[in-house]
Amino acid sequence: MELAKKILNRLDICKPQKKFLITLFTTILIARGKINFRNLSRYSHYSERTYARQFDKSFNFMGFNRAIINECIDQDQDQGQDQDQDQDQDQDQDQASARILALDASFIPKSGNKTYGLDYFFNGCHCKTEKGLEICGVAVVDVEKNTAYPLSVRQTTPIPEAENSQQGDDENRIDQYLHHLRDIKPYLNEDETYLCVDGFFSKKKFINGVTNLHLHQIGRLRRDANCRYLYTGPKREKGSGNQKTYDGKVDWQDLSRFTYHHTKDGIASYSKILNHQCFKRNLKVVVLVNEKIKSKKNYVILFSTDPHLDAQSLVTYYKARFQIEFIFRDAKQFTGLSDAQTRDKKRLDFHFNASLTTLNLSKAEHLKTHWDTPTKPFSMTSIKACYFNTFFLEKFFSMFDLEPKHIKKSPKYTYLINYGNIAA
């Protein structure tokens, strides 16, 4: 937790809160079972009531996560310079710009009629709407390393039924996602301009909101998207009326007017700049056709609001978006994202952010430890095993009044610390 201490010392918060946060992040990695107030108190000197009281206090998790991500980015750049001093400036700029933003919502199962934010949300695991909570997370994705770092998470607030009937439930939630994005904008670097989302966010209201923030959205269109070709023929010199702008509707079964790029693993790639009639804007569209299926044309339509983005980068960025799903998976399995022992709004928000921030610190620690072996995959199982083994050995030394100075020099001590790690 050296990185956490380093960043917390730069923040203007009181010493008791600094001490609590360090203990909280460490205890989350040590604890076995659910990450709730009662179980955290079993593995630390803080009581269950102290955890509940501290979760009522505010903390700028967004700024803290941004500092963690900057440390990871700076470390990557320094390592790249040490490994290859002969790279030119253009290549360095390309590597620096290979970061995107990913936004997605996740379902949190929760019982209790008095829990704040309890409503019916879509659960992707069961492919149906269920009663529980929903959070919206934003992450910074390093495309080159194919790794995502959580930046912020916020709970989706249920809308009163009267407002839902007037505007629509999806539209009201889109407003919340955009408000979350506007709050994050000051914490973004200048080169983090591409926002990758899934097909749910391919809505005019959301796209307009993203572009108003000077960001470019990358997403997925419906298979029957209403798009038109742009007219590129000669302009009329005389006569009344407007110049011809469009050149017919797109038939997705006929891609003869698209630019063919390549076929890899049976997937053919085509691209074209088109006008989307519902969105009322020009988009860079990439169509991926599965040529392994000969009976019918099976295709996926990706798009970007940046018409100058090349097709290969668009596909690569959209694939990298899936890394945010691994954030939610790891947080639910290892850092207790779904284990909140509270019903209060502020405490729920603190719990969700603390869970993802602990995951962020773990990724930063993995990057620092294995900087010379970049192919070693990140494993929360191994990190939690190391933290628990260290905690248990220190507790063993303390209770039996042993002198650990000479024991820690033994290779067997290192073996015990790494006991239970996943070999990769």
ABEGO torsion letter per residue (X at the ends): XAAAAAAAAABBBBAAAAAAAAAAAAAAAABBEBBBAAAAAAABABBAAAAAAAAABBBBAAAAAAAAAAAAAAAAAAAAAAABAABBAAAAAAAAABBBBBBBBBBBBBBEAABBGBBBBBBAAAGBBBBEBBBBBBBBBBAAAGBBBBABBBBBBBBBAAAAAAAEAAAAAAAAAAAAAAAAAAABBAABABBBBBAAABBAAAAAAAAAAGBBBBBBBBAABBBBBBBABBBBABEBEBBBABAEBBBAABAAABBBABBBGGBBBBBBBBBBAAAGBBBBBBBBBBAABAABBBBBBBBBABAABBAAAAAAAAAAAAAAAAAAAAAAAAAGAAABBBABAAAAAAAAAAAAAAAAAAAAAAAAAAAABAABBBBAAAAAAAAAAAAAAAAAAAAAGBBAAAAAABAAAAAAAABGBBBX
